[in-house]
Amino acid sequence: MRLGINGFFWNRESTGSGQYTRNLVDGLLTLPEGPACVLFRPGRTERSRNVLASGRRMQEVYLAPPISLTENLSKLWFEQVSFPRACTDQEVDVAHVPYFASPLRTRSRIVVTIHDLIPLILPAYRGSIPVRLYARLVAAGAKRATAIVTDSVSSKQDILDLLNVSPARVHVVHLAVSEMFKPVRDAQRLRMIRQKYHLSGEYALYLGGVDQRKNLETLLLAFATLAKHSSTEAQLVIAGRLPVQDSAFFPDPRPVVERLGLRDKVIFVGWVPEEDKPALYSDAALFVFPSLYEGFGLPPLEAMSCGTPLVVSNCSSLPEIVGEAAVLVDAHDADGLAGAMAELLEDENRRRELAAKGLKRAQLFSWQKTAKQTMEVYELVAAGK
């Protein structure tokens, strides 16, 4: 099979779409009967070139608009004009757009991955008028796609509800995390992580974004209750880039920490590189993730893979991903969240039980499995099914 892939995010590995594209392609190229891949990327080059990837050859084709355009218009041109034309010219059997931006008009059989429908579900994420128009365009393109791949049963239901497509066209293929996410037992490595991030004693960890849906204010209210009524001396470690300025969309958690008198209890460690995350997860007493909406939720899976007990919200896809390997709480219930954290911090046996369940649960997810199931979707599409 000749597979064309939209590689717009190929070199943007700090983004979820970039990580997904890279890991999926690596997995596809290791399949015994995997496709011959043509990766279409934005940019100008004198000729296409072949690169060696995971022991198999993959062709790269660079595409650029005929005239100079703004960054946003260049992206739109690539998605709606250059990519579908190139797929026709290259005679691909199936074309895959690994993020929510399938072309409205194309002669190719299109598979599009929709990780979530956040811009259509959450009002705060709908953005400006141009952003809303773009969301309508790609939603219309997705409706015309031959098949849709999505990350969870929860997201599939959102797609069925909002895009009004046939259930037979929507395929659930779970994501995975890197094999680097595993329990870290090396005492020296754990000590180095503590020194690097100035950590001491027991801590609960949050790692992720700080945008509105991540629900950090409720987490801080819960931790204030925990600090007041529990005997635990644990601190709360919040990892991730903080906003430059406070806003409704990116609320700065630091003023909330000051207001609640948690300055000595909450540690902000900023952005954490991937190679530090396994040790940071492994050394945590628990991982807490009170998000209001997730299409999949990679941080909880990363934490499970490292043997960290979880407290997560019972919203959207999260119960589907964590199964019985976490304490589930109402994302809007600060007291309930405080009680769940206190339960784990005060009960080491319960933490061990959840850690063991999490490690077992994490084994259900792998990029090899993701690639195999995605390949099955390609084969159905290529066969006209």
C-alpha positions, 0 to 999 in steps of 0.5 A: 500500500502507498500511504500519503501522510500530512506531515505538517507537524512532523518537526514540531515534536513539542505538540501533541500532533507532532508526537502522534505523527512521529510515533505513528509513522515509526510504528507503521514502518516497523510493521511486517506488511506496513505501507510505503509512506510518502510524507508530505511536508510544507516547505521548498526544496529542489527535489524530494528526498528519501530518508531511512526511518526505522529500517524502512525507506520513506519518501519526503515530498516538500510542498509550498504555495506558489506565492508568499502567504502569511503563516496561517494562510500557508497552513490553510493552503497546504492542508486544502490545496497542496496536500490533496493535489500531491496525493493525487499526483503521487497516486497514493492509495490512502491519504492520512491527515493525523490531526483535525484538518482534512481537505474539503475537496479531494480525489483521494481516500482520506483518513483523518484523526480527530483527537478531540472536538474541544473547539466545538464543545468548550465555548472558551476554546472557540477563539476568534471569528477566523478560528471559528470559520476554520473549525467549520471548514475542517469539520466539513472536511471531516464529514467527507472523509472516508474514515475517521480515527479517534483516540477514545470511545468518549471522543467517538461519541462526541464526533457522532453527536456533533458531526453527524457521521455514520458510526461505521466510519469512526474507528477508536484507536487508543494512543500510547506513550514512549517506552521511556515511561517506566518506573525509575528505581535508581536512587541516584537518578531520583536524588538528582531529580529532587536536587534539580527541582528543589524537592524535599519530602513527599509530594503530589504531582500535577503535570500538564497545561494550565489552560482553563479546562485543566481545572487548576483552581479546583485542585488548589482549593482541594489542596488547601482543604487537604493542608488544613484538615489532614495530618500529611506534610506532603507538598503539591508540585505543579509542572508545566509552563505558566502563563506570562500574564493572567487571563480567563483562558490561561488563569495564572495559578500563582495568585490563587496560591497566595490567596489560599496561603499555600506558598510553602505548600505548592512548588512550581517547577516550570517546563519539564523535559521529556527525559526528566518526567519518568523520575518525577512521576516515579518519585511522586506519592500520587499523580492528580489530574482534575481536567474537565475534558480530555480526548485521551489524556496522555499524562495519566497514562505516563504516570500509570506507566511509571507506577504512580497511583492516580487521582483523576476526574471522572470526565470525558475519556479519563475513566476509559483510559485509567479503568480501575487503576485510579481514584475517580472524582467529580472534577467540580468537587474540591472537597471530594478531590481533597478527600481522595488525595488524603486517602492515598497520602495516608494509606501506603497499601492503597497506593501500592495497590493502585500502582500495581493496577496502573502498571498492568493497565498501562501494558494495554497501550503501545505504539505498535498496537496503535500502528497495527490498528490504524493500518487495519483502518487503511486496509478497509479504506483501500478496499472500499469498505 
